[in-house]
Amino acid sequence: MTFLSAKTSVALPDPHAIVAAFHEHFAEYMTMTRDGEAVHFEADYGNGTFGAEDGRFAARINCVSENILLSVKAMVAEHIVEFSGDTSLDFRWEGDGAELRELPNLFSGRVVRAYNLTPKMRRVVIAIDEGIERLMSGGLHVRILILPDQARAPVWPHVSKTGAIVWAQGEDEQARRVYTIRSGDIKRGEINLDFVMHEGDDMPGAHFGATAAAGDIVGIVGPGGELPDAEDYVFAGDETALPVMLRMAAEMPAGKKLTVYAEIDNENERQEVSSKAQVTWNWLYRDGKAAGTAGLLQQSLRSHGWNGHEGLHVFVGCEKSEARIIKKMLGDEAGLPKTCLHTAGYWVRGANDDH
Ligand SMILES: Cc1cc2nc3c(=O)[nH]c(=O)nc-3n(C[C@H](O)[C@H](O)[C@H](O)COP(=O)(O)OP(=O)(O)OC[C@H]3O[C@@H](n4cnc5c(N)ncnc54)[C@H](O)[C@@H]3O)c2cc1C
């Protein structure tokens, strides 16, 4: 596999503490191993090293694509600032994409129409000005940028010299939320995003889904996230993960085996499942209980007949604390190694999920 590479270093009072902070913070999301003063990370999309050298914190990263390299550089840059508490740091990246200032994975879209798929799931169809092929082939999810005022020209983000992404501020600030590209039509230049109409007060994502009108402009950053190759899949998720589970099932080739546990409020929220794979789809009903509190996914996965992990991939997408409990349970009780598990917090109960 060919990698794109970049490196940076920055003088800090205690670079060892920053290496330790990266180690602690990211161990939950990727495989990290300590090697003397350095910490090495390994993920599906690349690898790299965080180290302390001559009074400097140093990061070296290798990633499989330009977009991922950009995101990882931004993530490293933002965490250097967060962990050191110093917002005046002025560092530079060397290597691939060092001169990049425009986000190559930013698209602008215009709402075409919106309609309900079920009582609580609303589809928004968005026409993409340019680059629909890249959006439809590069990954499953995008971050949408919701404009504060459709009447004012959007101020889109750019990349700073440190690699951090600079988002519009003040009255131009956009809410950012992650959604799945459920499907799309390359010829028409359109993508379909499906929004859960959930409970809550201040919820820009659900509000956009509920009120989007033809002609509204929306920014789109991405895509990212892919389904690893396996023979036998188990998916478990609530309605926020329904778009991705339905898409992954729809794109799965014949010959694969898939078991799905899909938690929804009631049977009116069911959607049609289509797949060439051998699918066992289990709908789990909360029947009025608050989302993220019913424990149905955990129960179902606990009693799933696990039979080794050769050729297995497990995906879990649901409320964040529920996802954490399930991840621990699948490791401790089902004995599944981290390498065949992808558990993700899709939303946070009681908090705004400002991605
Ligand atoms: C990779 C990924 C893909 C995703 N794909 C989709 C998708 O295709 N469709 C989709 O609808 N969502 C999807 N989500 C989840 C979505 O990003 C979150 O639900 C997000 O928090 C919604 O933002 P909001 O502005 O509506 O609410 P927020 O501002 O985040 O939260 C406001 C309030 O609403 C509550 N809340 C948020 N989400 C829910 C919920 N689902 N149920 C109950 N209460 C909730 C919060 O706890 C909070 O109290 C995805 C998330 C990830 C990480």
The ligand as an ORCA input file, in Angstrom:
! r2SCAN-3c Opt
* xyz 0 1
  C     -20.350      8.208     11.851
  C     -21.724      8.758     12.239
  C     -22.776      8.660     11.343
  C     -24.045      9.145     11.696
  N     -25.065      9.051     10.797
  C     -26.294      9.547     11.124
  C     -27.379      9.502     10.180
  O     -27.220      9.063      9.039
  N     -28.590      9.979     10.574
  C     -28.798     10.509     11.828
  O     -29.916     10.945     12.135
  N     -27.777     10.576     12.735
  C     -26.545     10.120     12.395
  N     -25.523     10.207     13.296
  C     -25.811     10.746     14.634
  C     -25.870     12.252     14.660
  O     -24.603     12.780     14.247
  C     -26.157     12.672     16.131
  O     -27.416     12.193     16.531
  C     -26.073     14.159     16.336
  O     -25.850     14.371     17.704
  C     -27.346     14.896     15.930
  O     -27.134     16.268     16.136
  P     -28.285     17.239     16.632
  O     -27.798     18.610     16.302
  O     -29.593     16.793     16.074
  O     -28.346     17.027     18.200
  P     -27.250     17.474     19.266
  O     -27.017     18.936     19.220
  O     -26.060     16.626     19.119
  O     -27.958     17.085     20.630
  C     -29.085     17.825     21.140
  C     -29.826     16.947     22.133
  O     -30.403     15.866     21.402
  C     -29.995     14.628     21.952
  N     -29.812     13.669     20.843
  C     -28.928     13.722     19.828
  N     -29.090     12.665     19.003
  C     -30.101     11.945     19.537
  C     -30.741     10.740     19.152
  N     -30.395     10.062     18.057
  N     -31.738     10.279     19.923
  C     -32.130     10.933     21.026
  N     -31.566     12.087     21.455
  C     -30.568     12.577     20.706
  C     -28.696     14.905     22.679
  O     -28.511     13.982     23.721
  C     -28.924     16.315     23.193
  O     -29.633     16.292     24.404
  C     -24.247      9.747     12.962
  C     -23.157      9.866     13.844
  C     -21.920      9.379     13.491
  C     -20.765      9.530     14.453
*
